[in-house]
């Protein structure tokens, strides 16, 4: 089966900021994404957990999308506008997909 090279962009950010990232994606014409809960982790300031927290303020989400490599810089810059001054990070990786037209 033939596969096609794409870029996977993962944005880990505080849940209340999710809408801002998604608004940027919509402006850029990103055709799809998935949002996943992040329940615990460890980073620059040590370990953390969403367990026992009330509301979304301390919760984190992972926003995952796959884009064509030609569009990566544009989409990455839009996401970075939101993440640059917040808690979180962005990761980019190479992936291969079966249905290239969807990305």
C-alpha positions in Angstrom: 0.0 0.0 0.0 1.3 3.5 -0.9 1.8 6.0 1.9 2.4 9.7 1.8 4.7 11.8 4.0 3.1 14.4 6.2 3.9 16.3 9.4 2.2 15.6 12.8 1.8 18.7 15.0 1.1 18.2 18.7 0.2 21.1 20.9 0.1 20.5 24.7 -1.6 23.4 26.4 -3.8 24.4 29.3 -7.5 23.5 28.5 -8.8 27.0 28.7 -6.5 28.0 25.8 -7.7 25.2 23.5 -10.3 27.4 21.8 -7.6 29.9 20.8 -5.4 27.2 19.1 -8.5 25.8 17.3 -9.5 29.3 16.1 -6.0 29.6 14.6 -6.3 26.2 12.9 -9.6 27.2 11.4 -8.1 30.5 10.1 -5.3 28.4 8.5 -7.8 26.0 6.9 -6.6 22.9 8.9 -9.0 20.2 7.8 -9.0 18.1 10.9 -7.6 17.7 14.4 -8.2 15.7 17.5 -8.2 16.9 21.1 -7.2 14.5 23.9 -7.1 15.0 27.7 -3.7 15.1 29.3 -4.1 13.8 32.8 -0.6 14.0 34.3 3.0 14.7 33.4 6.3 16.1 34.3 8.0 19.2 32.9 10.3 22.1 33.7 8.6 22.8 37.0 8.3 19.1 38.0 5.5 16.6 38.2 1.8 17.6 38.0 -1.6 15.9 37.9 -5.1 17.0 37.1 -6.5 14.6 39.7 -8.7 16.4 42.2 -8.7 19.7 40.4 -12.0 21.5 40.1 -12.7 23.2 36.8 -10.6 23.4 33.7 -8.0 25.9 34.9 -5.3 23.3 35.8 -6.2 20.7 33.1 -4.1 20.2 30.0 -5.1 19.0 26.5 -3.2 17.6 23.5 -4.3 19.0 20.2 -3.1 16.8 17.3 -3.3 17.5 13.6 -1.5 16.3 10.5 -0.6 18.7 7.7 1.2 18.7 4.4 4.9 19.6 4.9 4.4 22.6 2.6 2.0 24.1 5.1 3.9 23.2 8.3 5.6 26.6 8.9 2.3 28.5 8.5 0.3 26.2 10.9 3.2 26.0 13.3 3.5 29.8 13.5 -0.2 30.2 14.2 -0.1 27.6 17.0 3.1 29.2 18.5 1.3 32.6 18.7 -0.9 31.0 21.4 1.6 28.8 23.1 4.6 31.1 23.3 3.6 32.8 26.5 1.7 30.0 28.1 2.4 26.7 29.9 2.8 24.0 27.2 4.8 22.9 24.2 4.7 22.1 20.6 6.2 19.0 19.0 6.5 18.2 15.3 7.2 14.7 13.9 7.3 13.0 10.5 4.4 10.6 9.8 3.1 8.7 6.8 -0.6 8.5 5.9 -2.6 6.3 3.6 -5.1 8.9 2.4 -3.1 11.9 1.4 -6.1 13.9 0.1 -7.4 14.2 3.7 -4.5 16.3 4.8 
